[in-house]
């Protein structure tokens, strides 16, 4: 693939350290490419570091850089295989780096990736950084958190109402930097009740004009639930303003963690959609 300056999607991204005084251990990158056959693509990667004393910052930066580099060196013809290779390389790179310093030992990173080739969406992720799809004035979480509470909910051990303040809410089950053999999660949940196999088969799903993809770290979702994310998007005048509004809302509610938001929006190709929604998001 060839790196290009102009993306075929509308793109914006921002990060903030939050209000706790902690170092910003989030990282992100959004890159535009063109395949050999001329097909445009955009890769967005968001990572959240795990580990103190700046080790989390190192891990998240490695995650974003390695995933981006591996994808940039691919041809884009087998996106799921290439995303798997990129995440495995990032996992090994973080783990190997962690062995070189006592201060970095045990570091890791959550990571979520959205790769849009033409109008088709491919995803890969690990941890509790999330990807949402905003379509037709509704919002859908496409990823599944790799946390203790998510597993407990799926097994009926705890009720969803117990998740918010549960002491194990941030116990991560899968992350980059693990010593164990690593595979990213390819489940792409387009609807409730889907089986894992059906969700994985959603890879490459076509995006519609006006679809908005939102990638974020848990610094946002811990404090701003889905309904408030959607309301903020609907109430903002432009994508960049939406990004800053979401970060500001998380900070207003405590800002106890770093906050990173990246958005990709498919261009509108028809006037058949709600014009006010177009105007607000395109800006």
Secondary structure, DSSP 8 states (H G I E B T S, - for coil): -EEESS-SSEEEEEEE--SS-----EEEEEEEEE-TTS-EEEEEEEEEEESTTTHHHHHHHHHHHHHHHHHHTS-SSSHHHHHHHHHHHHHHHHHHHHTT-GGGTT-EEEEEEEEEETTEEEEEEESS-EEEEEETTEEEE-S---BHHHHHHHTTSS-GGGSTT-TTTT-BSS-BT-SS----B-----STT--HHHHHHTTTEE--TT-EEEEE-HHHHTTS-HHHHHHHHHH-SSHHHHHHHHHHHHHHTT--S-EEEEEEE-----TTS-HHHHHHHH-
